[in-house]
Amino acid sequence: MAQQMRKPKRILVGLKTLENAVELTTLASRLGSRGASLILVHVIELPDNTALDAEVPDLEAAAQKILRAGESVARRSHLKARTLVLRAHSASYALLDELKEKKSDLAVLGYHHGRTLGEIVFGTTAKHVAEHSPCYVVFGIPPRK
């Protein structure tokens, strides 16, 4: 008999855009157990030749706006939420490190239909995280327009 997954208590929610912040945080809130805590994470992904401490005020401001949108959903759902902005050359490695460090029970990530040349060659962040995650991963995939 298949074992049923317990409702997760520690959920990492990867928020890439303002458009998916509300939907993904809502999904995580519905999947979590009573009293679950969310870690809302936005990764500022910088090119390999850019220092991780480079000044990127526009990206920082966008990250805060995205996280605030997710935070307000968590508050309405009566869940504890922490926000975290990470800077990395690879979003997938940053998310995997965070999943392991926080001992997350579940990762909730978005996935978009558009594919860039880089994604075709190297794979998507979502694919990489799913293949190497230490916990369950759920994807919020929007319908094609």
C-alpha positions in Angstrom: 0.0 0.0 0.0 1.3 3.5 -0.9 2.2 5.6 2.1 0.4 8.9 2.2 2.5 12.1 2.4 2.1 14.0 5.7 1.0 17.6 5.5 4.3 19.6 5.4 5.3 21.9 8.2 8.3 23.7 6.6 7.6 24.9 3.1 10.0 26.8 0.9 8.2 28.8 -1.8 10.4 30.0 -4.7 9.0 33.3 -6.0 10.4 34.5 -9.2 7.9 37.0 -10.4 5.2 39.2 -9.0 2.7 37.5 -11.2 3.3 34.1 -9.6 3.9 35.3 -6.0 0.2 35.2 -5.0 -0.6 31.9 -6.7 2.4 30.0 -5.4 2.0 31.3 -1.9 -1.7 30.4 -2.0 -0.8 26.9 -3.2 1.8 26.5 -0.4 -0.7 27.7 2.2 -3.3 25.1 1.1 -0.8 22.3 1.1 0.7 23.1 4.5 -0.3 21.6 7.8 -2.0 23.7 10.5 0.8 25.9 12.0 3.1 25.4 9.0 5.7 27.9 8.3 6.6 29.3 4.9 10.0 30.5 3.7 9.4 32.8 0.8 12.5 33.0 -1.3 13.5 35.1 -4.3 16.8 34.5 -6.0 18.5 37.4 -7.7 20.4 35.5 -10.3 23.5 37.3 -11.5 25.7 36.4 -14.5 28.8 34.4 -13.7 31.1 37.3 -14.3 29.2 39.6 -11.9 30.2 39.8 -8.2 27.4 38.6 -5.9 27.6 41.8 -3.9 27.2 44.0 -7.0 24.8 46.9 -6.5 21.5 46.0 -8.3 19.0 48.4 -6.7 16.3 47.7 -9.3 16.5 43.9 -8.8 16.5 44.4 -5.0 13.4 46.6 -5.1 11.6 44.1 -7.3 12.6 41.2 -5.0 11.1 43.0 -2.0 7.9 43.8 -3.9 7.6 40.1 -4.9 8.2 38.9 -1.3 5.7 41.4 0.2 3.0 40.1 -2.1 3.7 36.5 -0.9 3.9 37.6 2.7 0.4 39.2 2.6 -1.1 36.0 1.3 0.6 34.0 4.1 -0.7 36.5 6.6 -4.3 36.1 5.3 -3.9 32.4 5.6 -2.7 32.7 9.2 0.7 31.2 8.5 4.1 32.2 9.7 6.2 33.4 6.8 9.9 34.5 6.6 11.2 36.2 3.5 14.7 35.7 2.1 16.5 37.3 -0.9 19.4 35.2 -2.1 22.0 36.3 -4.6 23.5 33.6 -6.7 24.9 32.7 -10.1 22.6 29.7 -10.2 19.1 29.9 -8.8 18.7 26.1 -8.7 21.8 25.6 -6.6 20.8 28.4 -4.3 17.4 26.9 -3.8 18.7 23.4 -3.2 21.2 24.7 -0.6 18.3 26.5 1.2 16.0 23.4 1.1 18.8 21.4 2.7 19.8 24.0 5.3 16.2 24.7 6.4 15.3 21.0 6.3 12.2 21.8 4.2 9.4 19.2 3.9 8.2 20.7 0.6 9.3 23.1 -2.2 6.7 25.0 -4.1 8.0 26.4 -7.4 6.7 28.0 -10.5 7.3 26.9 -14.0 6.8 28.9 -17.1 6.1 27.6 -20.6 8.5 29.8 -22.5 11.9 28.3 -23.1 15.1 30.4 -23.7 18.1 29.0 -25.5 19.9 28.7 -22.2 17.1 26.6 -20.7 17.1 24.3 -23.8 20.9 23.8 -23.4 21.3 23.7 -19.6 17.8 22.8 -18.4 15.5 24.8 -16.2 15.8 25.7 -12.6 12.6 23.8 -11.9 14.0 20.7 -13.6 17.3 20.8 -11.7 15.7 21.4 -8.3 13.2 18.5 -8.9 16.0 16.1 -9.9 18.1 17.0 -6.8 15.7 18.0 -4.1 15.9 16.5 -0.6 12.1 16.8 -0.3 8.9 16.7 -2.3 8.5 19.4 -5.0 5.2 20.8 -6.2 5.0 23.0 -9.3 2.4 25.7 -9.9 2.1 25.7 -13.7 -0.1 28.4 -15.2 -2.3 27.4 -18.1 -1.1 28.3 -21.6 -2.5 31.5 -22.9 
